[in-house]
């Protein structure tokens, strides 16, 4: 079972995510992370899926990713629900 995450994407991160999505040079992973970040903007109730979180992590680890791309990826990762483990 996963816990609900109440964090949302801020205006600056949403703007960066929008730029990533409109950039034809952005990779699929970068666009996925940006889309996930936008899905968690204040008017949305979505959260980052495990698949999108994995792609966002790859964007953060890519030395060629821009500041905007990394910002979007970080925002998406910050909104990944935390797993609750049973003891």
C-alpha positions as CSV (number, residue, x, y, z in Angstrom):
1,X,0.0,0.0,0.0
2,X,1.3,3.5,-0.8
3,X,0.8,6.6,1.2
4,X,-0.8,9.7,-0.2
5,X,1.6,12.4,-1.0
6,X,0.3,16.0,-0.6
7,X,3.2,17.8,-2.3
8,X,2.5,19.8,-5.5
9,X,4.5,21.4,-8.2
10,X,5.2,25.1,-7.7
11,X,4.8,27.8,-10.3
12,X,8.5,28.0,-11.2
13,X,8.8,24.2,-11.6
14,X,5.6,24.1,-13.7
15,X,7.0,26.8,-16.0
16,X,10.2,24.8,-16.4
17,X,8.3,21.6,-17.1
18,X,6.3,23.5,-19.7
19,X,9.5,24.6,-21.4
20,X,10.8,21.0,-21.4
21,X,7.7,19.7,-23.0
22,X,7.8,22.3,-25.8
23,X,11.5,21.8,-26.5
24,X,11.8,19.4,-29.5
25,X,15.3,18.5,-28.3
26,X,14.0,17.1,-25.0
27,X,14.3,13.3,-24.6
28,X,11.3,11.1,-23.9
29,X,12.5,10.6,-20.3
30,X,12.8,14.4,-19.8
31,X,9.3,14.9,-21.3
32,X,7.9,12.2,-19.1
33,X,9.3,13.8,-16.0
34,X,8.1,17.2,-17.0
35,X,4.6,15.8,-17.7
36,X,4.5,14.2,-14.3
37,X,5.5,17.4,-12.7
38,X,2.7,19.3,-14.5
39,X,0.2,16.6,-13.5
40,X,0.9,17.5,-9.9
41,X,0.3,21.3,-10.4
42,X,-2.1,22.8,-7.8
43,X,-5.2,22.1,-9.9
44,X,-4.3,18.4,-10.3
45,X,-4.6,15.6,-7.9
46,X,-2.1,13.3,-9.6
47,X,1.1,11.9,-8.3
48,X,4.2,10.6,-9.9
49,X,4.0,7.0,-11.0
50,X,6.9,4.6,-10.4
51,X,7.6,4.5,-14.1
52,X,7.8,8.3,-14.4
53,X,9.9,8.4,-11.2
54,X,12.4,6.1,-12.8
55,X,12.6,8.3,-15.9
56,X,12.9,11.4,-13.7
57,X,15.9,9.8,-11.9
58,X,17.6,9.1,-15.2
59,X,17.1,12.8,-16.2
60,X,18.8,13.9,-12.9
61,X,21.7,11.5,-13.5
62,X,22.2,12.7,-17.1
63,X,25.0,15.2,-17.3
64,X,23.5,16.5,-20.5
65,X,20.2,17.5,-19.0
66,X,19.5,21.2,-18.7
67,X,18.7,23.0,-15.5
68,X,15.0,23.2,-16.5
69,X,14.9,19.5,-17.3
70,X,16.5,18.6,-13.9
71,X,14.1,21.0,-12.1
72,X,11.1,19.2,-13.7
73,X,12.5,15.8,-12.8
74,X,13.3,16.8,-9.2
75,X,9.7,18.1,-8.8
76,X,8.3,14.9,-10.2
77,X,10.5,12.8,-7.8
78,X,9.5,15.0,-4.8
79,X,5.9,14.0,-5.5
80,X,6.4,10.3,-5.7
81,X,4.3,8.5,-3.1
82,X,6.3,6.8,-0.4
83,X,5.8,3.1,0.0
84,X,4.7,2.0,3.4
85,X,6.3,-1.3,4.3
86,X,4.5,-3.9,6.6
87,X,6.6,-5.2,9.4
